[in-house]
């Protein structure tokens, strides 16, 4: 790897930072964890608020730079390790679709899922970043059906965030296990980094209980 310096991940098991833990495993990046016990409220205490005033995970530090927000971290780390092949280069024709589906996850998928989980009645489509839940899901499954990955034959960091996100949203029945989603998750779960990251997360969760 050409990038210098160990990455510090502020992490709490079974949260959005679990997707970044998986990304680091996929990248083969040098990293260390700073574990936060969210049940004990450590993410709301002064030491961590100095890192991220929002009190959210994930956050990373790398060579004196702090990056917060799951999607920003995903883009930053994937570009930092180009040898991994997880991020299409700037002039690669896949760069636009790659950024599109990462932005779609944060700007459409998660807002739609959170509204549904909170049983918030959908307003006019023109007022919602995702239009409506059904159109969001149709756009996603239509892309997954082209397979095997979001960008076709190439696995990218976009699949890391989507595989992680679809894993927990189907588990909590916020997203139906449609054939396209089920097949995608089966392919995703077969990647060696996925069980490795899940085992590490389970061990960390046990250490906090």
Protein Blocks (a to p, Z undefined) as FASTA:
>chain_A
ZZgciddddddehiaklmmmmmmmmnopacddddddfknommmgmklmmmmmnopacddd
eehiacehjklmmmmmmmmmmmnopaccfklmklmmmmmmmmmmmmmmmmmmmmmmnopa
cddfklpfnlpaklmmmmmmmmmmnombfnljaccfklmmmmmmmmmmmmnopaccdfkl
mmmmmmmmmpmklmmmmmmmmmmmmmmZZ
